[in-house]
Amino acid sequence: MDTQMITAAKPLMAQARPRKPAPFLPMSRTEMDALGWDACDIVLVTGDAYVDHPSFGMAIIGRLLEAQGFRVGIISQPDWHSADPFKVLGKPKVFFGVTGGNMDSMVNRYTADRRIRSDDAYTAGGEGGRRPDRCTVVYAQRCREAFKDVPIVLGGIEASLRRIAHYDYWSDKVRRSVLADAKADLLLYGNAERAVVEVAQRLAAGEAPRALDDIRGVALFRRVPEDYEELHADDLDSADEGATRQKGLTVIRLPALEQVEQDKEAYARASRVLHRESNPGNARPLVQRHGDRDLWLNPPPIPLTSDEMDAVYDLPYARAPHPSYGDAKIPAWDMIKFSVTIMRGCFGGCTFCSITEHEGRIIQNRSEGSILREIEKIRDRTPGFTGVISDIGGPTANMYRMACKDPKVEAACRRPSCVFPEICPNLNTSHDDLIRLYRKVRETKGIKKVMVASGVRYDLAVESPEYIKELVTHHVGGYLKIAPEHTERGPLDKMMKPGIGAYNKFKRMFDEAAERAGKKYYLIPYFIAAHPGTTDEDMMNLALWLKKNRYRADQVQTFLPSPMATATAMYHTGVNPLRGVRHGGSDKVEAIKGLRQRRLHKAFLRYHDPDNWPVLREALIEMGRRDLIGSQPHQLVPAHQPPGTGKAAGTRRPVRPGEKSQRFTTKGLRVMK
């Protein structure tokens, strides 16, 4: 293996062998028989209901492999209690592809308070409980039981975000790579179209999975080749984090599984290095010891070109749920069936978000022609369409065709964000292409309204008054959701989000544009409670800002430590991996971990709810802020509780005889447990 072999990007459709597409990828032997198939080449197992639409990962991968000439079947949400449901399509000739679905299965199934959700948007009927916890691991094990000699390839966001040793919020411990737990052969991380095509072609040609160690975006267990020099980022007593560029073949050794389990600074170091080595233009292989084996991660995938993105979205999707679901509603499908994805990736780098870890920070764009063709398909083929496109966007609504002005600078950059602490001067922030696209979509025959429901990056939007005017005049329906996340500099710096001043500027421009257009539109701001680096005073100040601006949040978000996110590393370790990490020299971060502490911060966001007044009064007294208790406009909560309210917040578990009352502490506050 040499550097050229690792860095080369083969055209996605270079070896396509189109066959007559199946109406739907088969989910039963009956469907296989109707297609004249004696066997599947590849069987994809997914935790989601099968919707043949490019918003669903398994549909994209399945149709892409079909375009390469492979016979592809789908096993959707199988009963995992035995191997029999994994045999329903017979033995695949090439490999099993396993994914948890469009969401990590633990995020999908549990709330931020670790409570089981009663529903699942990716299941027919919205029914919860149709997938197991850590379903990528469970499905892979059942595939192995079904046909022990068939290669197993993991993919999707659950595998991608758990590709190295990672903190798992639900078990409150560091778990090893999902590849080890699943006992699979390969793991493909990130947007894996390019990798999965090459893996399928080479496995079909007879190569062993262990020989596919030269494909970008692949993780596998292997020894470090003798011709590689190791750069040791695992020495926490050294400030050297393996960042030095050296000639020749190099691999960066992350702190080992055993190290990150026992040493939280080692975990923070591993997180820091992983995120630093995320630019496809300069990333190097990483290796992490797991027991007596080395987990090897090749550099990230090369982003798809616009032509390749178009090819993916132009594949012959049925654009509907599989007929086996009958009339059952699939909430996720109902939400996106009239929407259009125009780009992938995000260069925002928000530490609580996993988009960058999965899709990367280089924006991958579709062409105008491809987008317009899809809109015509929605118009002509989607039942119930009334002329309204419900969303046109992506991870961020307004990053379409934005990129570094200089490809050489982009290839060498290691910044985790292009917009924090301020917008990089090398970033092209023009919204002209997006404005032109909006106008062409509106001109499409049969289109009455085009909504923008994806999150707008407001610090970019203020760079283009013309974009804000276009957005408000034509693409907002009553209100626009926006995510400043907080008002205070402490948590915002840990989030890598702009100051509230950028939001205020956007709001002024938004309101002015709405007034000129004769519209009564409103912004709905979103905020996060209990994010690492947030103090009680920060939450109090946010609550005061909300009251001053007459915002009453009905739904609020408590920080959820998702796998591999930088903020999750902060939460677990109490260390800030945005700065250098070493023993005795790390930047500390306060994390809000206790359930009652987290609920207190959430209560500040809902200061107007009478159920929260008892705990807020107690908190304000402990913080020395009795001046905020009362009925004056500047005060946060009333001094007296209205009869019949506050029961949920005021109820405490009775202290049993001989038992001491327990207390927990937040910064500047003590509250009875």
DACOR-V984753 format. One record per pair of residues at least 4 apart in sequence whose ideal C-beta (glycine too) atoms are under 6 Angstrom apart, sorted by the first residue. I is the first residue (numbers start at 1). J is the second residue. Records with the same first field share a line. If there is no record, write none. Layout:
BEGIN
I: J ; J
END
This chain:
BEGIN
1: 5 ; 214
5: 214
6: 214
9: 302
10: 14
12: 194 ; 308
13: 311
16: 67 ; 68
17: 69
18: 67
19: 69
21: 316
22: 35
24: 52 ; 318 ; 322
25: 62 ; 72 ; 74
26: 31 ; 32 ; 73
27: 74
32: 37
37: 71
39: 90 ; 93
40: 71 ; 73 ; 89 ; 92
41: 70 ; 71 ; 93 ; 94
42: 65 ; 70 ; 72 ; 92 ; 94 ; 95
43: 73 ; 89 ; 92 ; 96
44: 58 ; 62 ; 74 ; 97
45: 75 ; 98 ; 139
46: 58 ; 76 ; 99 ; 101
47: 100 ; 101 ; 105 ; 131 ; 135
48: 101 ; 102 ; 122
49: 76 ; 122 ; 123 ; 124 ; 330
50: 74 ; 76 ; 322
51: 56 ; 321 ; 333
52: 59 ; 317 ; 318
53: 59 ; 317 ; 319
54: 60 ; 313 ; 317
55: 336
57: 102 ; 156
58: 62
61: 196
62: 72
63: 315
64: 193
65: 70 ; 72 ; 200
66: 72
68: 197
73: 89
77: 130 ; 131
78: 85 ; 86
79: 85
80: 132 ; 138 ; 142
83: 142 ; 145 ; 146
86: 142 ; 143 ; 146
87: 146
91: 147
92: 96 ; 150
94: 203 ; 204
95: 151 ; 153 ; 203
96: 143 ; 150 ; 152
97: 153
98: 136 ; 139 ; 140 ; 154
99: 155 ; 156
100: 105 ; 135 ; 136 ; 156 ; 158
101: 122
103: 107 ; 108
104: 157 ; 158
105: 131 ; 135 ; 158
106: 110 ; 170
107: 562
109: 117
110: 114 ; 170
111: 115
112: 558 ; 560
117: 128
118: 128
119: 126 ; 128
120: 128
121: 331 ; 332
122: 332
123: 127 ; 130
124: 325 ; 328 ; 330
125: 328
126: 331
131: 135
132: 138
135: 139
136: 154 ; 158 ; 159 ; 178
137: 181 ; 182
140: 152 ; 182 ; 184
143: 152
144: 148
151: 185 ; 209
152: 184 ; 185
153: 186
154: 159 ; 184 ; 187
155: 159 ; 188 ; 192
157: 161 ; 358
159: 178 ; 187
160: 189 ; 190 ; 358
161: 354 ; 357 ; 563 ; 564
162: 166 ; 178 ; 563
163: 177 ; 187 ; 189 ; 219
164: 177 ; 288
165: 174 ; 176 ; 257 ; 260
166: 563 ; 564
167: 174 ; 568 ; 572
168: 175
169: 561
174: 260 ; 261
176: 180 ; 257 ; 290
177: 295
178: 182
179: 184 ; 187 ; 219
180: 290
185: 209
186: 209 ; 218 ; 220
187: 219
188: 192 ; 195 ; 196 ; 217
189: 217
190: 217 ; 300 ; 301
191: 359
192: 196 ; 217
194: 301
195: 215 ; 217 ; 218 ; 301
198: 215
199: 212
202: 207 ; 212
207: 211
213: 222
216: 298 ; 299 ; 301
217: 301
218: 298
219: 297
220: 296
221: 293 ; 295
222: 296
224: 228 ; 251 ; 287
227: 249
228: 249 ; 251
229: 250
230: 251 ; 253
231: 242 ; 250 ; 252
232: 253
233: 241 ; 242 ; 252 ; 254 ; 273
234: 253 ; 255
236: 265 ; 266 ; 582 ; 583
237: 583
239: 582
241: 273
242: 252
246: 250
250: 284
251: 285 ; 287
252: 284 ; 286
253: 287
254: 270 ; 273 ; 286 ; 288
255: 259 ; 260 ; 266 ; 269 ; 270
256: 289
257: 290
259: 263 ; 266
260: 266 ; 267 ; 270
264: 573
265: 575 ; 581 ; 586
267: 573
268: 569 ; 573 ; 575 ; 577 ; 581
269: 581
271: 569 ; 577
272: 577 ; 581
275: 416
276: 414
277: 283 ; 284
279: 283
280: 300 ; 302
281: 411
282: 412
283: 299 ; 300
285: 298
286: 297
287: 294 ; 296
288: 295
289: 294
290: 295
303: 362 ; 364
304: 308 ; 309 ; 364
306: 365 ; 367
309: 364 ; 366
310: 314 ; 366 ; 367 ; 370
313: 370
319: 381
321: 325 ; 330 ; 333
329: 334
333: 337
337: 382
338: 378 ; 389 ; 390
339: 390 ; 391
340: 374 ; 392
341: 394
342: 366 ; 371 ; 394 ; 400
343: 363 ; 365 ; 394 ; 400
344: 359 ; 364
345: 359 ; 360 ; 362 ; 363 ; 364
346: 355 ; 356 ; 395 ; 396
347: 361 ; 418
348: 419
349: 356 ; 416 ; 417 ; 496
350: 495 ; 496
351: 495 ; 496 ; 566 ; 567
352: 565 ; 567
354: 358 ; 562 ; 565
355: 359 ; 395
356: 361
357: 564
363: 399 ; 402
365: 401
366: 370 ; 371
368: 437
375: 444
377: 381
378: 382 ; 385
379: 446
387: 446 ; 447 ; 448
388: 448 ; 449
389: 450
390: 451
391: 451 ; 453 ; 454
392: 450
393: 397 ; 454
396: 455 ; 457
397: 452 ; 454 ; 456
398: 456 ; 457 ; 460 ; 461
400: 434
401: 433
402: 428
403: 428
404: 409 ; 410 ; 426
405: 426 ; 428
409: 426
417: 496
418: 424 ; 427
419: 423 ; 459
420: 496
423: 427
429: 460 ; 463
431: 435 ; 464 ; 467
435: 467 ; 470
438: 470
441: 450
442: 450
450: 475
451: 477
452: 475
455: 483
456: 461
458: 482 ; 503 ; 506
459: 498 ; 502
461: 467 ; 468 ; 506
462: 505 ; 506
468: 509 ; 513
469: 473 ; 513
471: 475
472: 476 ; 513 ; 514 ; 517
473: 517
476: 480 ; 521
479: 522 ; 524
480: 523
481: 524
482: 523 ; 525
483: 526
484: 500 ; 503 ; 525
485: 495 ; 497 ; 527 ; 528
486: 491 ; 492
487: 500 ; 542 ; 545
488: 538 ; 541
489: 493
490: 533 ; 538
491: 531 ; 533 ; 534 ; 538
492: 497
494: 532 ; 533
498: 502
506: 510
507: 523
514: 519 ; 521
527: 605
528: 557 ; 559
529: 558 ; 601 ; 602 ; 605
530: 558 ; 559 ; 592 ; 598 ; 601
531: 559
532: 567 ; 570 ; 571 ; 589 ; 591
533: 589
534: 538
535: 667
536: 666 ; 667 ; 668 ; 669
539: 601 ; 604
543: 604 ; 607 ; 636
546: 551
552: 608
553: 605
556: 602 ; 605
558: 598 ; 602
561: 568 ; 571
566: 577
569: 573 ; 577
570: 589
571: 591
574: 588 ; 589 ; 591
575: 586
576: 587 ; 589
577: 581
579: 587
581: 586
592: 597 ; 598 ; 601
594: 664
596: 664
597: 666
603: 612 ; 615 ; 616
606: 612
607: 636
610: 645 ; 646
611: 646 ; 648 ; 649
612: 616 ; 649
613: 617 ; 637 ; 646
614: 646 ; 649 ; 650
615: 649
616: 637
617: 629 ; 637
619: 669
620: 625 ; 628 ; 629
621: 626
622: 669 ; 670
623: 668 ; 669
628: 635 ; 636
629: 637 ; 639
630: 635 ; 639
631: 638
641: 646
646: 650
647: 651
652: 672
655: 659 ; 661
662: 673
663: 670 ; 673
664: 673
665: 670
END
